[in-house]
Amino acid sequence: MESEIALDKDTLEVLKADETLSRSYVEAGHPLGAQLFVAYFGSQRTGQTPHSPRNCLPGTGWLPSEREMIVIPVEGRQEPVESNRYVISKGEYKSIVLYWYQSRDRTVASEYKAKVYAVLDAIRYNRSDTALVRVVVPVINNDELASTETAIRFVQTIYPSLRQRFPV
């Protein structure tokens, strides 16, 4: 089951994304759900660029306690999805966050590599479109491993249809 999550006007104004998608997914009989957020930027030439969760999450009160880069194999894709993995907490709540930058058929975890690729793509292909893709799964009973596995399975399931939505 999925449900849309409405973004408030202030958030949309700060993001300056051309398109956004914010949904919550819950699998029947499974205690963990996943939230998917995508911010698509048709061009970065106008100063519209993705806001890194590395900065935005602490700005909204979420504190990171662990950070690493992981690769997620996805069926039908030669290269794995390169993603950041964060453990974040806010009061008694804890979540696993996976996020990456998507441009053309490339996934990049590093904000800096994403910016370099944006410049190279602008020179080579005359385009600088990109998206920030973020998946959040709550941690229940302090079981970070189960939440991470749920997030990875979610990415593996949703990535093929998500990829079809991006320009090639």
N, C-alpha and C positions, 0 to 999 in steps of 0.2 A: 504494500500500500504506500502511496506517496501523497504528500500534501505540500502545497505551495507555501512559502514563508514570505510574507510581504516585507519589503524593505522600506523603512521610513524615508521621508523626503530629505532629511538632513544627511542620512547615510548615502543616498543616491547622489546628492550634490557633492559630497566629499569624494566619492569614488570616481565620478566623471566617466564612468564606463559607458560604452555605446549600448551594450546589452548586459543584462544580469539574469542569472537563474539561481534561485534559492529554494531548495526543496528538502523535505524531511522524508526519509524512507524507513519503513518498519516492516520486517518480515514476520508473518504470522507464526506464533509459537516460539519466537526468538526474542530474548530479553533486550538485546542491543539493537538500536536503530542507527542510522547514519544520516548526517546532514550533508548535502552537497551544495556548494556555492561556486558559481562561475561568474567571473567578471570579464567580459570581452571588450577589447579596445581595437577598433578598426584601424587606427593609426596612432602611433606614438609621437608623430611630428608636431602635434598641437599641444604637447605638454601633458597629454592624458596618458598616464602610465599606471600599471598595477601598483597597488599599495601592498607592501609586503606584510603578511601576517606576523612576521618577526617584529614589526613595529606596531601594527594595529592591535594585536591581541593584548600586549601589556598596556596599551593606551585605553583599553576597555576593562582593565582590572584583572585580566588573566595573566598568571605568572608562569613562565616556562621553567621546568625543572630538569628537562632532558631534551637534547636535540641531536639528531643524527640524519645522515642522508641514507636512504634505502633505495633499492631497485625492486620493481614489482614486475614479474613476468606476466605478460598478457597474451592470451591465445590469439594467433593471427597477426601478431606484431613481432617483427624481427628483433627490434631493440626493446629492452624492458622500459617501463615508465620510471624515470628518475625522479624521486620525490623526497621532500623533507619530512621527517617524522618528529613531532614535538609531543611532549607530555606537558599539559598545562593544568593549572588549578586556580580555583577562585573560591575562597572559603572552603566549604566541605565538598565542593564539586571538583571532579578531575575528568579530563578528556584526553583522547589521542587525536592529534591533528596531522593529517597528511596534506601537503600542498606542493604544487609545481607550477611552472610556467609552460604554457602550450603555445607553440607557433608552428604553423604548417604541420608537418608530421614529426615535430621534435618536442620532447619533454625535457625540461631542465629544472633542476632543484635550485641552483645558485642564481640569486638575483643578478650578480655581476656577469655571469655567463649569459644570462637572458638578455641583458643590455648589450653585450658585445654582439650576440647573434642578431639583435634588432638592427644594429648599425650595419652589419654585414648583409642582412636581408634587404635593407633599404637600398644599399649600393647595388647588390647583385640582382634583386628582383623588383626593385622600386615599390617595396611594401614593408610595413613595420607593424602589422597586426599581431596581436598576442592576447593570451587569456591567462588569468590566474584561476587555477582549479584547486578547491579546498574541500577536504572531507573531514568531518568531525564525528567521532564516536565517543560516547560517554564511557567512563571507567566505572564498573560496578564491582563492589566488594574488593576494591583495590587490585583487580586483576587486569593489569596493563597488557599482558600478553594476549588474553582473550579479546580485548578491545582492539589491539593492533591487528590481530588475525581477522577480525570482523572488518576492519577498515580496508585491509589488503584485499579480502574477498570481494568487498563492495567495489573497489576500483577495478578489479579483474572482471567483474560482471558488467559494470556500467561503461567502461572505457570504450568498447567498440561502438556503441550507439552515441556516446558523447563525441567521439572523434569524427563521426559523420557530420556533426553540426558545424565543425570548423572548416574554413576555406582551405583548399589544397594549394 
